Amino acid sequence: MAGSLAAIAQPGDVLVLSGGFGAGKTTFTQGFVAALGIAEPVTSPTFAILAHYEGQPCARLRLVNHLDVYRLATLDEAEALGLDELLDGDAVTLIEWGEDIEALLPLDRVTVTMEPARLDEVAVGDDALDHRRIAISLAGRVREREPLLRAALETADASDDVVWPGQPC
C-alpha cells in the first residue's frame, strides 16, 4: 500500500499519517521509503521529531522527511522546526500525527488514516495485527493523481482494506 503511494509521489508532496498508537504509521513510512529504493533503516522519530532519508542522487525522489509531531505541545513548536522550509523543498514529507498541526499544513496533501481491523473483520486464523482499515483522502492539486493512485492500489496488500471518501464502508 505504501509502495503504491510512493510510486505516484512527487517532490514537495505531504502525506499526513493518522491513526492511534500501533496503527502502522511508522510501518507505512518504512514501506514508502523502501519502495523508493532507500536502504536506510526507518525508525519512529518520536523523540527526535524529524528524520531525513536520502536516496541515490539521480533517483526520482531523492529525499524523504519523516516527522512525528505527537510530542509537540503547540503550533509554535512545529513552526520552530522549520516546517515551512521542509514542506517547500524537493522532498516528500510524511508526518505522523499530522492532524495535530493541520493549521500549518498545505492544502495540497494526502491524508492516510489507519486503524487496526476489528476482530470481527478478520478471517478465522488470520492475525488481526496484519490487517488495517486505511482511508485515503486527497486534497488540493494531488486530487488530480487519484486515477493513478487507484490503479496503483489495485496491487496493494490484500490484508489492507482501503476506503475512499464517499465510498461505502
PAZADO-309466 format. One line per field, with one value per atom (N, C-alpha, C): residue number from 1; residue in three letters; y, x, z. Coordinates in nm, 2 decimals. Layout:
N
i = NUM; ...;
aa = ALA; ...;
c2 = Y; ...;
c1 = X; ...;
c3 = Z; ...;
END
This chain:
169
i = 1; 1; 1; 2; 2; 2; 3; 3; 3; 4; 4; 4; 5; 5; 5; 6; 6; 6; 7; 7; 7; 8; 8; 8; 9; 9; 9; 10; 10; 10; 11; 11; 11; 12; 12; 12; 13; 13; 13; 14; 14; 14; 15; 15; 15; 16; 16; 16; 17; 17; 17; 18; 18; 18; 19; 19; 19; 20; 20; 20; 21; 21; 21; 22; 22; 22; 23; 23; 23; 24; 24; 24; 25; 25; 25; 26; 26; 26; 27; 27; 27; 28; 28; 28; 29; 29; 29; 30; 30; 30; 31; 31; 31; 32; 32; 32; 33; 33; 33; 34; 34; 34; 35; 35; 35; 36; 36; 36; 37; 37; 37; 38; 38; 38; 39; 39; 39; 40; 40; 40; 41; 41; 41; 42; 42; 42; 43; 43; 43; 44; 44; 44; 45; 45; 45; 46; 46; 46; 47; 47; 47; 48; 48; 48; 49; 49; 49; 50; 50; 50; 51; 51; 51; 52; 52; 52; 53; 53; 53; 54; 54; 54; 55; 55; 55; 56; 56; 56; 57; 57; 57; 58; 58; 58; 59; 59; 59; 60; 60; 60; 61; 61; 61; 62; 62; 62; 63; 63; 63; 64; 64; 64; 65; 65; 65; 66; 66; 66; 67; 67; 67; 68; 68; 68; 69; 69; 69; 70; 70; 70; 71; 71; 71; 72; 72; 72; 73; 73; 73; 74; 74; 74; 75; 75; 75; 76; 76; 76; 77; 77; 77; 78; 78; 78; 79; 79; 79; 80; 80; 80; 81; 81; 81; 82; 82; 82; 83; 83; 83; 84; 84; 84; 85; 85; 85; 86; 86; 86; 87; 87; 87; 88; 88; 88; 89; 89; 89; 90; 90; 90; 91; 91; 91; 92; 92; 92; 93; 93; 93; 94; 94; 94; 95; 95; 95; 96; 96; 96; 97; 97; 97; 98; 98; 98; 99; 99; 99; 100; 100; 100; 101; 101; 101; 102; 102; 102; 103; 103; 103; 104; 104; 104; 105; 105; 105; 106; 106; 106; 107; 107; 107; 108; 108; 108; 109; 109; 109; 110; 110; 110; 111; 111; 111; 112; 112; 112; 113; 113; 113; 114; 114; 114; 115; 115; 115; 116; 116; 116; 117; 117; 117; 118; 118; 118; 119; 119; 119; 120; 120; 120; 121; 121; 121; 122; 122; 122; 123; 123; 123; 124; 124; 124; 125; 125; 125; 126; 126; 126; 127; 127; 127; 128; 128; 128; 129; 129; 129; 130; 130; 130; 131; 131; 131; 132; 132; 132; 133; 133; 133; 134; 134; 134; 135; 135; 135; 136; 136; 136; 137; 137; 137; 138; 138; 138; 139; 139; 139; 140; 140; 140; 141; 141; 141; 142; 142; 142; 143; 143; 143; 144; 144; 144; 145; 145; 145; 146; 146; 146; 147; 147; 147; 148; 148; 148; 149; 149; 149; 150; 150; 150; 151; 151; 151; 152; 152; 152; 153; 153; 153; 154; 154; 154; 155; 155; 155; 156; 156; 156; 157; 157; 157; 158; 158; 158; 159; 159; 159; 160; 160; 160; 161; 161; 161; 162; 162; 162; 163; 163; 163; 164; 164; 164; 165; 165; 165; 166; 166; 166; 167; 167; 167; 168; 168; 168; 169; 169; 169;
aa = MET; MET; MET; ALA; ALA; ALA; GLY; GLY; GLY; SER; SER; SER; LEU; LEU; LEU; ALA; ALA; ALA; ALA; ALA; ALA; ILE; ILE; ILE; ALA; ALA; ALA; GLN; GLN; GLN; PRO; PRO; PRO; GLY; GLY; GLY; ASP; ASP; ASP; VAL; VAL; VAL; LEU; LEU; LEU; VAL; VAL; VAL; LEU; LEU; LEU; SER; SER; SER; GLY; GLY; GLY; GLY; GLY; GLY; PHE; PHE; PHE; GLY; GLY; GLY; ALA; ALA; ALA; GLY; GLY; GLY; LYS; LYS; LYS; THR; THR; THR; THR; THR; THR; PHE; PHE; PHE; THR; THR; THR; GLN; GLN; GLN; GLY; GLY; GLY; PHE; PHE; PHE; VAL; VAL; VAL; ALA; ALA; ALA; ALA; ALA; ALA; LEU; LEU; LEU; GLY; GLY; GLY; ILE; ILE; ILE; ALA; ALA; ALA; GLU; GLU; GLU; PRO; PRO; PRO; VAL; VAL; VAL; THR; THR; THR; SER; SER; SER; PRO; PRO; PRO; THR; THR; THR; PHE; PHE; PHE; ALA; ALA; ALA; ILE; ILE; ILE; LEU; LEU; LEU; ALA; ALA; ALA; HIS; HIS; HIS; TYR; TYR; TYR; GLU; GLU; GLU; GLY; GLY; GLY; GLN; GLN; GLN; PRO; PRO; PRO; CYS; CYS; CYS; ALA; ALA; ALA; ARG; ARG; ARG; LEU; LEU; LEU; ARG; ARG; ARG; LEU; LEU; LEU; VAL; VAL; VAL; ASN; ASN; ASN; HIS; HIS; HIS; LEU; LEU; LEU; ASP; ASP; ASP; VAL; VAL; VAL; TYR; TYR; TYR; ARG; ARG; ARG; LEU; LEU; LEU; ALA; ALA; ALA; THR; THR; THR; LEU; LEU; LEU; ASP; ASP; ASP; GLU; GLU; GLU; ALA; ALA; ALA; GLU; GLU; GLU; ALA; ALA; ALA; LEU; LEU; LEU; GLY; GLY; GLY; LEU; LEU; LEU; ASP; ASP; ASP; GLU; GLU; GLU; LEU; LEU; LEU; LEU; LEU; LEU; ASP; ASP; ASP; GLY; GLY; GLY; ASP; ASP; ASP; ALA; ALA; ALA; VAL; VAL; VAL; THR; THR; THR; LEU; LEU; LEU; ILE; ILE; ILE; GLU; GLU; GLU; TRP; TRP; TRP; GLY; GLY; GLY; GLU; GLU; GLU; ASP; ASP; ASP; ILE; ILE; ILE; GLU; GLU; GLU; ALA; ALA; ALA; LEU; LEU; LEU; LEU; LEU; LEU; PRO; PRO; PRO; LEU; LEU; LEU; ASP; ASP; ASP; ARG; ARG; ARG; VAL; VAL; VAL; THR; THR; THR; VAL; VAL; VAL; THR; THR; THR; MET; MET; MET; GLU; GLU; GLU; PRO; PRO; PRO; ALA; ALA; ALA; ARG; ARG; ARG; LEU; LEU; LEU; ASP; ASP; ASP; GLU; GLU; GLU; VAL; VAL; VAL; ALA; ALA; ALA; VAL; VAL; VAL; GLY; GLY; GLY; ASP; ASP; ASP; ASP; ASP; ASP; ALA; ALA; ALA; LEU; LEU; LEU; ASP; ASP; ASP; HIS; HIS; HIS; ARG; ARG; ARG; ARG; ARG; ARG; ILE; ILE; ILE; ALA; ALA; ALA; ILE; ILE; ILE; SER; SER; SER; LEU; LEU; LEU; ALA; ALA; ALA; GLY; GLY; GLY; ARG; ARG; ARG; VAL; VAL; VAL; ARG; ARG; ARG; GLU; GLU; GLU; ARG; ARG; ARG; GLU; GLU; GLU; PRO; PRO; PRO; LEU; LEU; LEU; LEU; LEU; LEU; ARG; ARG; ARG; ALA; ALA; ALA; ALA; ALA; ALA; LEU; LEU; LEU; GLU; GLU; GLU; THR; THR; THR; ALA; ALA; ALA; ASP; ASP; ASP; ALA; ALA; ALA; SER; SER; SER; ASP; ASP; ASP; ASP; ASP; ASP; VAL; VAL; VAL; VAL; VAL; VAL; TRP; TRP; TRP; PRO; PRO; PRO; GLY; GLY; GLY; GLN; GLN; GLN; PRO; PRO; PRO; CYS; CYS; CYS;
c2 = -0.12; 0.00; 0.13; 0.13; 0.25; 0.26; 0.14; 0.14; 0.20; 0.18; 0.23; 0.39; 0.44; 0.58; 0.64; 0.57; 0.61; 0.61; 0.53; 0.52; 0.65; 0.71; 0.83; 0.96; 0.95; 1.07; 1.16; 1.28; 1.38; 1.47; 1.53; 1.62; 1.73; 1.75; 1.86; 1.80; 1.67; 1.61; 1.60; 1.61; 1.60; 1.49; 1.39; 1.28; 1.29; 1.31; 1.31; 1.17; 1.11; 0.97; 0.98; 0.94; 0.95; 0.81; 0.80; 0.68; 0.67; 0.59; 0.57; 0.50; 0.48; 0.41; 0.27; 0.23; 0.09; 0.08; 0.18; 0.17; 0.14; 0.17; 0.13; 0.25; 0.37; 0.49; 0.47; 0.43; 0.41; 0.29; 0.19; 0.08; 0.12; 0.21; 0.27; 0.34; 0.42; 0.50; 0.41; 0.30; 0.20; 0.15; 0.11; 0.06; 0.17; 0.29; 0.40; 0.43; 0.44; 0.46; 0.35; 0.22; 0.11; 0.10; 0.14; 0.14; 0.24; 0.35; 0.44; 0.40; 0.28; 0.23; 0.28; 0.34; 0.39; 0.28; 0.25; 0.13; 0.17; 0.29; 0.33; 0.27; 0.22; 0.18; 0.29; 0.27; 0.37; 0.34; 0.43; 0.41; 0.53; 0.52; 0.62; 0.74; 0.86; 0.98; 1.04; 0.96; 1.02; 1.11; 1.08; 1.16; 1.26; 1.22; 1.31; 1.41; 1.38; 1.45; 1.45; 1.46; 1.47; 1.38; 1.30; 1.22; 1.25; 1.24; 1.25; 1.12; 1.08; 0.96; 1.00; 0.97; 1.02; 0.90; 0.91; 0.81; 0.85; 0.78; 0.80; 0.94; 1.00; 1.13; 1.15; 1.04; 1.05; 0.99; 0.96; 0.90; 1.00; 0.95; 1.03; 1.11; 1.04; 1.11; 1.08; 1.18; 1.17; 1.18; 1.25; 1.28; 1.26; 1.20; 1.18; 1.24; 1.33; 1.39; 1.30; 1.27; 1.19; 1.26; 1.31; 1.38; 1.30; 1.31; 1.26; 1.38; 1.44; 1.56; 1.54; 1.41; 1.38; 1.45; 1.47; 1.53; 1.68; 1.74; 1.89; 1.94; 2.04; 2.09; 2.21; 2.28; 2.39; 2.40; 2.48; 2.50; 2.58; 2.66; 2.74; 2.64; 2.53; 2.44; 2.37; 2.35; 2.29; 2.39; 2.52; 2.62; 2.64; 2.62; 2.63; 2.52; 2.41; 2.31; 2.35; 2.46; 2.50; 2.43; 2.40; 2.33; 2.39; 2.52; 2.58; 2.54; 2.54; 2.51; 2.36; 2.28; 2.13; 2.11; 2.17; 2.15; 2.21; 2.31; 2.38; 2.32; 2.22; 2.16; 2.06; 1.99; 1.88; 1.75; 1.74; 1.61; 1.58; 1.45; 1.41; 1.41; 1.46; 1.47; 1.39; 1.29; 1.21; 1.26; 1.29; 1.34; 1.26; 1.19; 1.11; 1.21; 1.18; 1.27; 1.41; 1.42; 1.54; 1.62; 1.55; 1.62; 1.72; 1.70; 1.79; 1.92; 1.93; 2.06; 2.10; 2.05; 2.07; 2.22; 2.31; 2.46; 2.50; 2.43; 2.47; 2.39; 2.30; 2.21; 2.27; 2.24; 2.30; 2.23; 2.30; 2.24; 2.11; 2.12; 2.01; 1.90; 1.79; 1.69; 1.56; 1.45; 1.32; 1.29; 1.25; 1.20; 1.05; 0.98; 0.83; 0.80; 0.76; 0.73; 0.58; 0.53; 0.39; 0.35; 0.23; 0.18; 0.02; -0.04; -0.19; -0.24; -0.35; -0.41; -0.47; -0.46; -0.52; -0.67; -0.74; -0.89; -0.95; -0.89; -0.95; -0.92; -0.84; -0.82; -0.91; -0.99; -1.07; -1.22; -1.28; -1.42; -1.51; -1.61; -1.70; -1.75; -1.75; -1.80; -1.69; -1.57; -1.46; -1.38; -1.31; -1.22; -1.08; -1.04; -0.90; -0.79; -0.81; -0.71; -0.69; -0.79; -0.78; -0.71; -0.67; -0.62; -0.48; -0.39; -0.25; -0.20; -0.11; -0.03; 0.10; 0.14; 0.25; 0.34; 0.47; 0.57; 0.67; 0.69; 0.78; 0.90; 1.02; 1.15; 1.23; 1.28; 1.36; 1.50; 1.60; 1.74; 1.83; 1.93; 2.02; 1.96; 2.00; 1.96; 1.81; 1.74; 1.60; 1.52; 1.58; 1.51; 1.47; 1.54; 1.51; 1.37; 1.32; 1.20; 1.08; 1.10; 1.00; 0.88; 0.90; 0.78; 0.70; 0.76; 0.69; 0.61; 0.67; 0.60; 0.49; 0.50; 0.39; 0.28; 0.30; 0.20; 0.13; 0.21; 0.15; 0.07; 0.11; 0.04; -0.09; -0.12; -0.25; -0.36; -0.33; -0.43; -0.42; -0.34; -0.33; -0.46; -0.47; -0.58; -0.61; -0.73; -0.77; -0.76; -0.76; -0.75; -0.61; -0.51; -0.38; -0.35; -0.29; -0.26; -0.11; -0.07; 0.07; 0.13; 0.24; 0.31; 0.45; 0.49; 0.62; 0.71; 0.84; 0.93; 0.91; 0.90; 0.88; 0.74; 0.65; 0.51; 0.44; 0.37; 0.30; 0.20; 0.20; 0.11; -0.03;
c1 = 0.08; 0.00; 0.09; 0.18; 0.28; 0.36; 0.39; 0.47; 0.38; 0.25; 0.17; 0.16; 0.16; 0.17; 0.30; 0.41; 0.54; 0.56; 0.49; 0.51; 0.45; 0.35; 0.30; 0.34; 0.41; 0.46; 0.55; 0.54; 0.63; 0.70; 0.81; 0.88; 0.78; 0.79; 0.70; 0.57; 0.54; 0.42; 0.43; 0.31; 0.29; 0.19; 0.23; 0.14; 0.13; 0.00; -0.03; -0.07; 0.00; -0.03; -0.10; -0.23; -0.31; -0.35; -0.37; -0.41; -0.36; -0.42; -0.37; -0.24; -0.20; -0.07; -0.08; 0.02; 0.02; -0.06; -0.11; -0.19; -0.11; 0.02; 0.10; 0.16; 0.17; 0.22; 0.37; 0.45; 0.59; 0.61; 0.54; 0.55; 0.51; 0.41; 0.38; 0.50; 0.56; 0.68; 0.79; 0.81; 0.92; 0.89; 0.77; 0.73; 0.75; 0.71; 0.72; 0.87; 0.95; 1.10; 1.16; 1.13; 1.18; 1.14; 1.02; 0.97; 1.04; 1.10; 1.18; 1.33; 1.36; 1.49; 1.59; 1.54; 1.63; 1.65; 1.78; 1.81; 1.82; 1.82; 1.84; 1.73; 1.77; 1.66; 1.57; 1.44; 1.35; 1.29; 1.31; 1.25; 1.16; 1.08; 0.99; 1.07; 1.05; 1.12; 1.05; 0.98; 0.90; 0.98; 1.10; 1.18; 1.27; 1.32; 1.40; 1.31; 1.18; 1.08; 1.10; 1.22; 1.24; 1.36; 1.33; 1.44; 1.44; 1.55; 1.57; 1.62; 1.57; 1.62; 1.66; 1.78; 1.83; 1.86; 1.81; 1.82; 1.94; 1.95; 2.05; 2.04; 2.15; 2.15; 2.06; 2.04; 1.97; 1.83; 1.79; 1.66; 1.54; 1.43; 1.31; 1.28; 1.27; 1.25; 1.38; 1.45; 1.58; 1.58; 1.48; 1.48; 1.34; 1.34; 1.21; 1.23; 1.14; 1.14; 1.03; 1.06; 0.97; 0.96; 0.84; 0.82; 0.72; 0.74; 0.64; 0.62; 0.50; 0.47; 0.39; 0.38; 0.30; 0.34; 0.47; 0.52; 0.52; 0.48; 0.48; 0.36; 0.38; 0.27; 0.19; 0.26; 0.19; 0.23; 0.15; 0.19; 0.32; 0.35; 0.47; 0.59; 0.58; 0.69; 0.71; 0.60; 0.61; 0.67; 0.63; 0.69; 0.84; 0.88; 1.02; 1.11; 1.05; 1.12; 1.16; 1.11; 1.14; 1.04; 0.92; 0.83; 0.80; 0.80; 0.78; 0.89; 1.01; 1.12; 1.12; 1.08; 1.07; 0.97; 0.85; 0.74; 0.76; 0.84; 0.86; 0.98; 1.05; 1.16; 1.13; 1.24; 1.22; 1.20; 1.17; 1.15; 1.00; 0.97; 0.84; 0.84; 0.73; 0.73; 0.61; 0.65; 0.55; 0.54; 0.42; 0.40; 0.31; 0.37; 0.28; 0.22; 0.09; 0.01; -0.01; 0.00; -0.01; -0.14; -0.25; -0.37; -0.36; -0.25; -0.23; -0.18; -0.12; -0.07; -0.13; -0.26; -0.33; -0.33; -0.34; -0.34; -0.21; -0.10; 0.02; 0.05; -0.03; -0.01; -0.07; 0.00; -0.06; -0.19; -0.27; -0.40; -0.37; -0.27; -0.23; -0.16; -0.24; -0.18; -0.26; -0.20; -0.26; -0.28; -0.39; -0.41; -0.44; -0.36; -0.38; -0.41; -0.54; -0.58; -0.59; -0.52; -0.50; -0.56; -0.63; -0.67; -0.67; -0.63; -0.63; -0.77; -0.78; -0.91; -0.97; -1.10; -1.17; -1.16; -1.16; -1.15; -1.27; -1.38; -1.49; -1.48; -1.37; -1.35; -1.24; -1.18; -1.06; -1.10; -1.06; -1.09; -1.03; -1.10; -1.06; -0.92; -0.83; -0.69; -0.60; -0.65; -0.56; -0.52; -0.41; -0.37; -0.42; -0.50; -0.57; -0.46; -0.34; -0.24; -0.19; -0.21; -0.17; -0.27; -0.39; -0.49; -0.53; -0.55; -0.58; -0.69; -0.76; -0.86; -0.78; -0.77; -0.70; -0.79; -0.81; -0.88; -0.79; -0.81; -0.72; -0.80; -0.75; -0.81; -0.71; -0.74; -0.66; -0.71; -0.63; -0.68; -0.59; -0.66; -0.59; -0.54; -0.43; -0.37; -0.35; -0.32; -0.29; -0.41; -0.53; -0.65; -0.65; -0.57; -0.55; -0.49; -0.42; -0.35; -0.43; -0.56; -0.64; -0.65; -0.67; -0.68; -0.55; -0.44; -0.31; -0.30; -0.34; -0.33; -0.43; -0.55; -0.64; -0.59; -0.53; -0.47; -0.35; -0.27; -0.16; -0.20; -0.31; -0.36; -0.43; -0.45; -0.51; -0.42; -0.29; -0.19; -0.15; -0.23; -0.20; -0.22; -0.15; -0.16; -0.31; -0.35; -0.49; -0.53; -0.44; -0.48; -0.52; -0.50; -0.54; -0.68; -0.77; -0.90; -0.89; -0.88; -0.87; -1.00; -1.03; -1.16; -1.14; -1.21; -1.20; -1.32; -1.30; -1.41; -1.53; -1.64; -1.77; -1.80; -1.70; -1.72; -1.79; -1.89; -1.95; -1.85; -1.85; -1.75; -1.80;
c3 = 0.00; 0.00; 0.00; 0.09; 0.10; -0.03; -0.09; -0.22; -0.33; -0.33; -0.43; -0.42; -0.30; -0.29; -0.33; -0.29; -0.33; -0.48; -0.55; -0.70; -0.76; -0.70; -0.76; -0.69; -0.58; -0.51; -0.59; -0.56; -0.63; -0.53; -0.57; -0.48; -0.43; -0.30; -0.24; -0.18; -0.21; -0.16; -0.01; 0.06; 0.20; 0.22; 0.30; 0.34; 0.49; 0.53; 0.68; 0.71; 0.81; 0.86; 0.99; 0.99; 1.11; 1.16; 1.29; 1.35; 1.49; 1.57; 1.71; 1.72; 1.84; 1.87; 1.81; 1.74; 1.68; 1.56; 1.50; 1.38; 1.26; 1.26; 1.14; 1.07; 1.14; 1.07; 1.04; 1.13; 1.11; 1.01; 1.02; 0.93; 0.79; 0.77; 0.64; 0.59; 0.67; 0.63; 0.59; 0.66; 0.62; 0.48; 0.45; 0.32; 0.21; 0.24; 0.15; 0.11; 0.21; 0.19; 0.12; 0.15; 0.08; -0.06; -0.09; -0.23; -0.32; -0.25; -0.33; -0.34; -0.29; -0.31; -0.21; -0.10; 0.00; 0.11; 0.13; 0.21; 0.36; 0.40; 0.54; 0.63; 0.75; 0.84; 0.88; 0.89; 0.93; 1.06; 1.16; 1.29; 1.32; 1.42; 1.46; 1.51; 1.46; 1.52; 1.63; 1.71; 1.82; 1.91; 1.95; 2.03; 1.96; 1.84; 1.76; 1.68; 1.66; 1.59; 1.44; 1.39; 1.25; 1.21; 1.10; 1.04; 0.89; 0.83; 0.68; 0.63; 0.51; 0.45; 0.30; 0.27; 0.14; 0.04; -0.08; -0.18; -0.27; -0.38; -0.48; -0.54; -0.58; -0.64; -0.76; -0.84; -0.96; -0.95; -0.83; -0.81; -0.83; -0.87; -0.90; -0.77; -0.66; -0.53; -0.44; -0.42; -0.36; -0.21; -0.15; -0.01; 0.05; 0.17; 0.24; 0.38; 0.42; 0.55; 0.63; 0.75; 0.83; 0.97; 0.99; 1.12; 1.21; 1.34; 1.43; 1.53; 1.51; 1.59; 1.71; 1.75; 1.87; 1.99; 2.01; 2.14; 2.13; 2.02; 2.02; 2.09; 2.17; 2.26; 2.19; 2.10; 2.04; 1.89; 1.81; 1.67; 1.66; 1.76; 1.75; 1.75; 1.83; 1.83; 1.69; 1.62; 1.48; 1.39; 1.40; 1.32; 1.35; 1.47; 1.51; 1.44; 1.40; 1.33; 1.19; 1.15; 1.01; 0.91; 0.96; 0.88; 0.74; 0.73; 0.60; 0.50; 0.55; 0.46; 0.42; 0.52; 0.49; 0.38; 0.39; 0.31; 0.17; 0.16; 0.03; -0.05; 0.01; -0.06; -0.16; -0.20; -0.30; -0.25; -0.12; -0.05; -0.05; -0.03; 0.01; 0.17; 0.23; 0.37; 0.43; 0.51; 0.58; 0.73; 0.77; 0.91; 0.99; 1.09; 1.18; 1.28; 1.31; 1.39; 1.33; 1.20; 1.13; 1.15; 1.19; 1.22; 1.33; 1.42; 1.53; 1.49; 1.37; 1.32; 1.18; 1.17; 1.04; 1.00; 1.09; 1.05; 0.98; 1.00; 0.94; 0.81; 0.77; 0.66; 0.53; 0.42; 0.29; 0.26; 0.18; 0.13; 0.05; -0.04; -0.12; -0.04; -0.01; 0.07; 0.05; 0.10; 0.11; 0.25; 0.30; 0.43; 0.43; 0.51; 0.52; 0.66; 0.68; 0.82; 0.83; 0.94; 0.96; 1.09; 1.09; 1.22; 1.20; 1.31; 1.30; 1.27; 1.20; 1.17; 1.30; 1.31; 1.43; 1.41; 1.52; 1.52; 1.43; 1.43; 1.35; 1.20; 1.16; 1.02; 0.97; 1.06; 1.02; 1.01; 0.90; 0.88; 1.00; 1.03; 1.13; 1.10; 1.20; 1.18; 1.13; 1.09; 1.05; 1.17; 1.17; 1.27; 1.25; 1.35; 1.33; 1.32; 1.37; 1.37; 1.22; 1.14; 1.00; 0.91; 0.96; 0.88; 0.93; 0.84; 0.88; 0.78; 0.84; 0.76; 0.73; 0.60; 0.56; 0.48; 0.52; 0.45; 0.39; 0.26; 0.19; 0.14; 0.17; 0.13; 0.06; -0.06; -0.14; -0.14; -0.12; -0.11; -0.20; -0.26; -0.34; -0.47; -0.52; -0.65; -0.66; -0.55; -0.55; -0.59; -0.59; -0.63; -0.78; -0.85; -1.00; -1.02; -0.92; -0.93; -0.88; -0.84; -0.79; -0.88; -1.01; -1.10; -1.10; -1.10; -1.09; -0.96; -0.85; -0.72; -0.72; -0.76; -0.76; -0.84; -0.96; -1.04; -0.97; -0.90; -0.83; -0.71; -0.65; -0.53; -0.56; -0.69; -0.73; -0.69; -0.68; -0.64; -0.49; -0.42; -0.27; -0.20; -0.09; 0.00; 0.03; 0.00; 0.02; 0.17; 0.26; 0.40; 0.44; 0.36; 0.39; 0.32; 0.39; 0.34; 0.32; 0.19; 0.15; 0.12; 0.19; 0.17; 0.12; 0.02; -0.04; 0.02; 0.03; 0.07; -0.02; 0.04; -0.04; -0.08; -0.05; -0.08; 0.04; 0.03; 0.14; 0.21; 0.34; 0.41; 0.41;
END
